[in-house]
Amino acid sequence: MLAISTATKKAMIAIKAKDVEVFSSLDADCRQSEAMMQEIHNLLTKNNLTLADVGNFGLVTGPGSFTGLRIGAALVKGFCAGLKGRKVAIMPTLELMAKQVIKEASPKTNFTCYMNAQSGLYYSATFNKAGEKIVDEHLVPTMDILKGKEEKFCLAEENFISFGVTITPQTLLEFALQQEEKKNMVEGKDVSVKYIRRSAAEEKI
């Protein structure tokens, strides 16, 4: 499995192949496809692996950075085009975040994950304490975040409510393997990302 996330400020890579697990986090400036490709190459080479060794791929499919999501989708589509029979495990961003919340905070009740969507809006999804999604991803204005009695979590780098979590490459790999086991997979050519809102450029049209 080779799983990548380019949806948030921190890009992540996680690899499991031949009983080896390798992880990397990169700054937002490194979400460019060339930087991601170079880091993947470095991780594989240092561990005597090739792309042919990694099996299937995992991709965080959004919501998140418009540019980042497109880069991630292009990478895994390219990998699948060059390697026959490989599929892609689909990982929604807020579901990945919920996995991290459970590991870090062990919520006792329903909880909601929030992620900045810019322009005074936040992506939001609500989960039960087992991490099962009970309210799908949608947009909410900042003023609505404090409403409701459920526990609330954000990404640590956004730091706008009391408890922030930092998604790790280890959690990324765990989720990718879970999705693979559940057969939540698509062919590379069928990979799509979830934007939810229009990009800033589209909103100016």
N, C-alpha and C positions, 0 to 999 in steps of 0.2 A: 504494500500500500504506500502510495505517495500522496499525501494530503496537503493542500495549500489553502491559505486564507489571504485574500487581498481586499477584504471588505472594510477593514477598520484601519486606524492609524498605524497599527503594528501589523506588518505582514508576517505570516508564519509558514514554516515548512516542517512537515513531519514525515519521516520515512520508516517503514518497517519492512525489512527484507532479509532473508537468510538468518533469522534470529538476531538481527541487528536493529536497534532503534536509534534514530538520529533526529535531532530537533534543532531548529533555528528560528530566531525572531529577528526581523529587520525593521528599521525605521521607515516611516511613511515615504521618505524620499527614495527608498529602495523598492517601491512597488513597481517601478518600471520593468517591463518584461525582460530587458537585457540583464538587469541586476538579479531578478528572480532566477532566470536561466543559469546565470553564472553561479549563484549560490547553490542551486540544485546540483549543478555539475560538480562543484567543490565537495559537497556533502557525499555524493556518490563516489567520487574518486578517492577521497580520504578513507573510505570504508570498503574499497575494492568492490564496488557495486556498479551496475549499469542500469539504465532505464528498463532493460529487459528483465531485470531481477525483481522489480517492485510490484508486479501484479497489477491490481486495479488502482484507480486514482480517486481522490476525494477532493471536493470543491465546496467552499463556502459560497452560497449562491445569492446572498443578500437577505435583507436590504443592506445598504452600505454605500461606500464611495462609488460613484458612477464609473470613474476611470479605473479604479481598482478592480471592480467586478468584471469589467470588460477584459482587463489584462488576465485575470485568473481564468476566465472562460476560454480565452484564446489559447492560453498555455495548455490546458487539459485537452482541448479539441485537437491541438497540434500533436500532443503526445499520443492520443488515441488513433489519430490518422496514421501515425508511423508504426503502431504496434497493434497487430490484429487481435481481436477478441477481448480487448480491454474495455472495461466499463467505468463509469464515474459515480461514486457515492455522493448523493446530494445532501448538503448540510445547510439549512437555513441559519442565518446569523444569530437570531434571537434564541433559537433552540440550542445552538452551541453555547451561547451565553448562559442559558438556563442550566446546562450541564455544569458549568463552572460555579454558578450560584450554589447548587446543591453540594458541590465539593467543599466550597469555602464557608458557606453560611448555614447549611442544613436547615432550611426554612421549615417552620412548623405548620404553616397555612399556605393558602394560595399566594402566589407572588407574581409581580409584573416586572419585566425587563424593559428598560428604556435605552434608546441610543439616539444621539443627536442627528437629526435630519436637516439641520440648518434652517434659517429663516423663521426661527421661533417654533419649529415643529420637532417632534420626536417620534421615532418608530417605537411601537409598543406591542407587546404580546404578553398574555397572562397564562400562567402554568399552575397546576396543582403541586402539592409538596413533593410528589414523585417525579416531577419534571414533565408531565404530560400537558401538552398545550390545550387550553380550554377557551382561549380567545385568540383568534388569528391576528397576524400582523396588521397593524393599521397606524395611521398618523394621528397624533394628538397634539394640541397646542400646549406650550409650556405651562400655562395657568391651570391646566386640567390634571397635571401630574400629581398634585397633592391631594386630589379627590380620591375617595375610595379607602377602604380599610386594609387592603392587602399589603403585604410587604413589598417594598420597591427597591430595585437595584439598577445601577447604571454601570457603564464601563469606568474603571478607575481613572483613566486619563481624562474623562469628561468631568468628573468630580462635581456634580450638581445636586446630588442627594446624598444622604448620610452614608450609604454603603455602596462602595464601588468594587467591582471585581476585575481582575486581570486575567483574560483568557490565555491559557498556556498552550504551547504546541502539543504537550502531552494530552490535554483534554481534546484538542483537535484530532489527534490520532485515535483516541478512544472512541470518539463520536463517529469517525469515518469507518472504523472497524464494525461498530454497532450497525451502522446503516448498511454496510456490506452484508452483514449476517442477516439483516432483515430484508435484504434484496431491494432496498430503496436505491436503485441504480438506474442509470440511463446510458444509452450509447453516446459516445463522444459527440456525434453529429447532432444529438438531440439536447445537448446541454443548453440551458437557458438560465438567466439570472432574474432576480426579483427586485425591481427598483422601487415599487410602490408609489413614489412621487416622481414628477418630471425633473430633469436636470435644470440647473440654473439657466443654461443656454436655451433650453426649450421654453422655459417660462418667459423669456424675453421676446419670443416670437409673437 
